[in-house]
Amino acid sequence: MITLGLILATLAALIHVYIFYLESIAWTGPAARKVFGLSSPELAESTKGLAFNQGFYNLFLAIEIFLGLIFWIAGWHAVGATLVLVGAGSMVAAGLALLLSNRTKTSAALKQLTLPALGILALVIGLLL
């Protein structure tokens, strides 16, 4: 179960790296505008600074999980599990905040929180067994 939890959390981290790319690098391009439902290039341009900052939040959450994985592999299991759980837990919390603040974003929120939540569940079960 621990391996499954680490894999799910790592997949969540990879998704958040992609979100970082969309928000911080490609925000004004057609792909990001489509994913985030931005109606015009002007709207994308006017929100570029906010998206840039938000993208880095997503990157930092992913880095927590990647570092946790590295520590786990290196044998520092307590540190590794803590970092993975904090990173994945923050992803779940952010997804819940999105879900509770704007029901029209339910699909996006579920995409953001499902893998890290499953990763947490599997990792905690594995650690308790």
Secondary structure, 3 states (H helix, E strand, C coil): CHHHHHHHHHHHHHHHHHHHHHHHHCCCCHHHHHHHCCCCHHHHHHCHHHHHHHHHHHHHHHHHHHHHHHHHHCCCHHHHHHHHHHHHHHHHHHHHHHHHHCHHHHHHHHHHHHHHHHHHHHHHHHHHC
